[in-house]
Amino acid sequence: MVEFLLELVIELLLPAALDVLMDAGWSKSRRRVPEVTDNWFFVVTGLFVAGALLGGLSLLFWPKQVVLQPPIPGLSLVLAPTVVGAAMHLWGRYRTSHGHVATTVATFAGGAAVALGTAVVRFLGTH
């Protein structure tokens, strides 16, 4: 059970932390560069690819599953995007309420796309 909780923390906190860092970087660059596109499909696809790259990078440092026999294989493919997406939505609302610019990463779709990309690559890379 401890292993399952450890994997859950890694699968959820790593993408969420990376999303917050990406959001911080993008909100800084957004002040200098005008919005390139308002097409959500391309933006979310790009975030998914960024998450997949992060997932591949994480496999270099942690190439095995944290939980060798998870109770439900592939649970992270559903749980990670849902939880990280909700967390990034709340982060975006927090930033907006404090007068900051909320970027695409700070939305449910943006956070979920990054987390899904990470989870898919980790799932495929460890099975």
N, C-alpha and C positions, 0 to 999 in steps of 0.2 A: 504494500500500500504506500509506503514511503517513496519507493521508486516511481510509482504512478504520479504521486504529487510532485515529485521533483521534475518529471518530464512535463507535467502540466505547467509548472512555473516557467520552465525553459521555453516551452512552445508558446506561451502567452506573453511573458514579460520581455523576452528578447525582441520579438517583432514590435511590441508596443514601444519599447525604449528606442528602437531604431526609427520608428515612425515619428516620435517626438523630436528626435535629432534631425530627421529629414525636414520636418515641418519648420523647425527653427532655422535651418539653412535656407529653405525656400522662402520663408517670410522675409529674411534679410535680402535675398536676391530680388524679390518681387518689387522692392522699392526702386530698384535701378532698371529692371527689365520689364517692359509692358507684357501683359498677358498674351501668350502665344496663341492659345486656342481655347475655345469654350466648349469644344466637343468632348463630352464626358467619356465616350467610348475610348478615344485615343489616350486620354489622361489616365483612366483606370487601367487600361492595357499596359501603359508605361509603368504604372505603379506595380502591377502584377509582375512585370519583367524585372523591375528593381527588387521586389521581394524574392523572386526566383534566384536572382544573382546573390542576394544575401543568404538565401538558403544553401546555395552551392558553396559559398564561402564558409558557412558554418560547418559544412561537412568536412572541410579541410581540418578544422580544429576538433570536431566532435563527430567522427565518422560512423558511430554506432548509435543504435537506439538507446535511450536512457533506460527505458523499461523493456526488458528482453521479451516479455510476453504480456503486452498490454491487455487489459480486460476487453476492450473493443478496438480492434485494429482500425486505424484510420479516423479515430475520434478527433484527432487534432485537425483534420481537414474540415470539420464542421465547427468545432469549439473555438479554435484559434481565430478564424475570421470573424465569428460572431462577437467574441469578447473583445478582441482588439478593435474591431469596428466600432463597438459601443464606447470603448474607452477613448478612441480618437474623436468620436462625435462629441463626447463630453469635454474633451480638451479644446476642441474648436469653439464650443459654446463658451467655455471659460475665457479663452483668448478674446473672443468677440466682446464679451461682457466687460472686459478690462481695456477696451479700446484698441486692441491689436488686430491685425489682419489675420483672418483664418484662411489657410491655404487648402488646397484640395486634399492633402494628406490628412488634414484635421476634419474629415467628414467620415461618416460610417463607411461609405463606398471606398474611399481612399485607404483607410486603415485596414478594411477587410481585404482589399486587393493585395496589399503588401503582405499581410499575414497569410493569405491563401497561397500566394506565390512561394513564400518561405516554406509553408507546411507541405505543399505538393512536392517540392524538390527534396525536402528532408524525408518525406514518406517514400518517394521513389528511390532515393539514394540509400536508404537503410533497409529496404525490403528486397 
